[in-house]
Amino acid sequence: MPTVCIETSVRTMLLATVGVADANITHGFRLQDTTLPAITYEVTQEEVQSIGASPLLMVSATIRIIALTTQETLDLLAAVQAACIAGTFSTLVFETVIWNGHTVEPAAAGDGDEQMPAELACEIDIFYH
């Protein structure tokens, strides 16, 4: 079993090329007072896959780009997609990263006169060891 958790490796992968401040890439949620744009990520569905001679672990991950407007989220989409690549991140080897697409959730009115930020959710699968 790997000694580094997959969440740490996904964060390292994102930090490599996304261009969002280190403090603004967080696991699970974003603090309300952080500056935008921000990125959150969540890892689910860990399972073992038999592909070729040796089994690999596989996880699904959701990466959310959070910004003031839909256009600002779309402006970061190419950088996030480019960051989701095979390679070694925090000692885990990502053999394959499959991009499964994205959905956009536009900015919406919040409580009172507040505006909730726009979010873009990206779905990937990672095969690693």
C-alpha positions as CSV (number, residue, x, y, z in Angstrom):
1,M,0.0,0.0,0.0
2,P,1.3,3.5,-0.8
3,T,2.6,5.5,2.2
4,V,1.4,8.9,0.7
5,C,-2.3,9.5,0.6
6,I,-3.9,10.0,-2.8
7,E,-5.4,13.3,-1.8
8,T,-1.9,14.7,-1.2
9,S,-0.8,13.5,-4.6
10,V,-3.8,15.0,-6.4
11,R,-3.1,18.4,-4.7
12,T,0.6,18.1,-5.8
13,M,-0.6,17.4,-9.4
14,L,-2.8,20.5,-9.4
15,L,-0.2,22.8,-7.9
16,A,2.3,21.9,-10.6
17,T,0.7,23.9,-13.4
18,V,-2.7,25.3,-12.5
19,G,-1.6,28.8,-11.6
20,V,-3.8,29.3,-8.5
21,A,-2.2,30.2,-5.2
22,D,-1.1,27.3,-3.0
23,A,-3.5,28.4,-0.2
24,N,-6.4,28.4,-2.6
25,I,-6.2,24.7,-3.5
26,T,-7.9,22.8,-0.8
27,H,-9.4,19.3,-0.2
28,G,-13.1,19.1,0.2
29,F,-14.2,22.7,0.7
30,R,-13.3,26.4,0.4
31,L,-13.3,28.7,3.3
32,Q,-15.7,31.6,2.7
33,D,-13.1,34.3,3.2
34,T,-10.5,33.0,0.7
35,T,-9.7,34.9,-2.4
36,L,-11.0,33.7,-5.8
37,P,-10.3,31.9,-8.0
38,A,-10.0,28.8,-5.8
39,I,-9.9,25.1,-6.5
40,T,-11.3,22.3,-4.3
41,Y,-11.0,18.6,-5.0
42,E,-12.5,15.4,-3.6
43,V,-11.4,11.8,-4.2
44,T,-13.9,8.9,-4.2
45,Q,-14.4,5.3,-5.2
46,E,-11.0,3.8,-4.6
47,E,-10.8,0.3,-6.0
48,V,-8.3,-2.1,-7.5
49,Q,-8.2,-2.6,-11.3
50,S,-6.4,-5.4,-13.1
51,I,-4.9,-3.8,-16.2
52,G,-1.9,-5.6,-17.8
53,A,0.5,-7.6,-15.6
54,S,0.1,-5.7,-12.3
55,P,-3.0,-4.4,-10.5
56,L,-3.4,-0.6,-10.2
57,L,-5.5,1.4,-7.8
58,M,-8.2,3.5,-9.4
59,V,-10.0,6.6,-7.9
60,S,-12.5,9.1,-9.3
61,A,-11.9,12.7,-8.4
62,T,-14.0,15.9,-8.7
63,I,-12.1,19.1,-9.1
64,R,-14.1,22.3,-8.7
65,I,-12.9,25.7,-10.0
66,I,-14.6,28.5,-8.1
67,A,-14.6,32.1,-9.3
68,L,-16.7,35.2,-9.4
69,T,-18.1,34.6,-12.9
70,T,-18.7,31.6,-15.2
71,Q,-16.2,33.1,-17.6
72,E,-13.5,33.2,-15.0
73,T,-14.0,29.5,-14.3
74,L,-13.9,28.7,-18.0
75,D,-10.6,30.7,-18.2
76,L,-9.0,28.2,-15.8
77,L,-10.4,25.1,-17.4
78,A,-7.6,24.6,-19.9
79,A,-5.0,24.9,-17.1
80,V,-6.8,22.4,-14.9
81,Q,-7.2,20.0,-17.8
82,A,-3.5,20.3,-18.7
83,A,-2.5,19.7,-15.0
84,C,-4.4,16.3,-14.9
85,I,-1.7,14.2,-16.4
86,A,0.2,11.0,-15.8
87,G,3.4,11.4,-13.7
88,T,4.9,11.0,-10.2
89,F,3.3,13.2,-7.6
90,S,4.3,12.9,-3.9
91,T,5.8,9.5,-4.6
92,L,2.7,8.0,-6.1
93,V,2.9,7.2,-9.8
94,F,-0.2,8.2,-11.8
95,E,-0.1,5.7,-14.8
96,T,-3.1,7.2,-16.5
97,V,-5.4,10.1,-15.8
98,I,-8.7,10.1,-17.8
99,W,-10.6,13.3,-18.3
100,N,-14.4,12.6,-18.0
101,G,-15.6,16.1,-18.8
102,H,-17.0,19.1,-16.8
103,T,-20.1,20.9,-15.9
104,V,-20.6,24.6,-15.2
105,E,-22.8,26.0,-12.4
106,P,-23.3,29.7,-12.9
107,A,-23.1,32.3,-10.2
108,A,-26.3,32.6,-8.2
109,A,-27.9,35.0,-5.7
110,G,-27.1,34.1,-2.1
111,D,-28.6,35.4,1.2
112,G,-29.6,39.0,1.1
113,D,-27.6,40.9,-1.6
114,E,-24.7,38.4,-1.6
115,Q,-23.7,36.7,-4.8
116,M,-22.5,33.1,-4.7
117,P,-19.5,32.3,-6.9
118,A,-19.7,30.3,-10.1
119,E,-18.3,26.7,-10.0
120,L,-17.0,24.4,-12.7
121,A,-16.8,20.7,-11.8
122,C,-14.3,18.5,-13.6
123,E,-14.4,14.7,-13.3
124,I,-11.3,12.6,-13.7
125,D,-10.3,9.0,-13.1
126,I,-6.7,8.2,-11.9
127,F,-5.0,4.9,-12.2
128,Y,-2.0,4.8,-9.9
129,H,0.4,2.7,-7.8
